[in-house]
């Protein structure tokens, strides 16, 4: 029986491995340069295809095992769900940002209303103490407050705008994402199986790794993402009820800061309560405090654990660094991709340690 010769003679293995390493690096760099202009749409397509995969399986069975039809239907569904709501939200957000900046400028000009916090007794006492102890008068504090408020509003408004712009993107980018999404939905199972086969691990460890990736992603989307959306919506509703300006803008800001490991949505509704107190609207002040401390915090303490109970636990620090770094690196998709990447790195390190301990234990026995 004839046998095939070795692909690489034993004496040339070092050269072959070195050649393969440099070839992979060169091709990897070339591949990255090719896909870099389309990295945003590509990441969104992969992310959405992963989320839609369970629905794709069920729909394929309903359509008598026709994955093409299922992928086409889900791509059209994505088009309808994304274009309408996000376009409307983006337009409303831009309008309210303009109104908010104009409102702040008007309020600063007459030095009254929301910025006149000296009407609050305990704040007035604190200002008098600062003046008597450090010679810091009310005018100085007001100036610092005004400047800090303007700077914070401009930064947070642009930050929230970046979320919407990153989600909607250009028309070309969005259509490209839909085009890629169709193929990822249709051929996702095959692509995933190919990726599994390429990973140099035993089957049981590969299964653990992919299960962890799936549970982390679901925990981020269903747990952290949905919780942030609910909290932002509740804060926006509260602003609307008490007739504070730009409820959509502050709702978006509240959803973003809810991901922080400290402060959370209180960074939005507490200043709003102080602003209402400065206007001597005591009923609205009490409502905002009760709404924020009871209802909004209840979502974080009760709803989030319920939603992530079936997913892998993601540390608060991992979420915090992942969200901020992910948005900076990938745009809107970084809200989810950043923490998932960090959690994946932690999972890989943990898995390698588990394998090493198992091998060492097996050797010692």
Buried (B, 14 or more C-beta within 10 A) or exposed (E): EEEEEEEBEEEEEEEEEEEEEEEEEEEEEEEEEEEEEBBBBBBBBBBBBBBBBEBBBEBBEEEEEBBEBBBBBBBEEBBEEBBEEBEEBBEBBBEBBEEBBEBBEEBBEEEEEBBBBBEBEEBEEBBEEBBEEEEBEBEBBBEEEBEEBBEEBBEBBEBBBBBBBBBBBEEEBBEBBBEBBBBBBBBBBEBBEEEBEEEEBEEEBBEBBBEBBBBBBBBBBBBBBBBBBBBBBBBBBBBEEBEBBBBBBBBBBBBBBBBBEEEBBBBBBBBBBBBBBBBEBEEBBEBBBEBBBEBBBEBBEEBBEEBBEEBBEBBEEBBBBBBBBBBEEBBBBBBBBBBBBBBBEBBEEEBEEEEEEEEEEEEEE
